[in-house]
Amino acid sequence: MYAFEAQASYSWTGDVAGKVWAEALTQKYETAAEGNVRGNVWGLGANVNVAGLGLTAYYYDGKGVGTT
């Protein structure tokens, strides 16, 4: 079976500093109950820091990977 994973991020500094990122995973595996199964998951996130206040947001979705 196989798995592919990708991640990318970008960070910046200044009065408004932060980071954005994206990630994705796809895998194919075999189970005794279901046979060949494909699992996919992806996520997007952002962190922004302004005047001592930091805010982070993250969203992900997936099927067939872990408990998602």
Rosetta blueprint (number, residue, H / E / L):
1 M L
2 Y E
3 A E
4 F E
5 E E
6 A E
7 Q E
8 A E
9 S E
10 Y E
11 S E
12 W E
13 T L
14 G L
15 D L
16 V E
17 A E
18 G E
19 K E
20 V E
21 W E
22 A E
23 E E
24 A E
25 L E
26 T E
27 Q E
28 K E
29 Y E
30 E E
31 T E
32 A L
33 A L
34 E L
35 G E
36 N E
37 V E
38 R E
39 G E
40 N E
41 V E
42 W E
43 G E
44 L E
45 G E
46 A E
47 N E
48 V E
49 N E
50 V E
51 A L
52 G L
53 L E
54 G E
55 L E
56 T E
57 A E
58 Y E
59 Y E
60 Y E
61 D E
62 G E
63 K E
64 G L
65 V L
66 G L
67 T L
68 T L
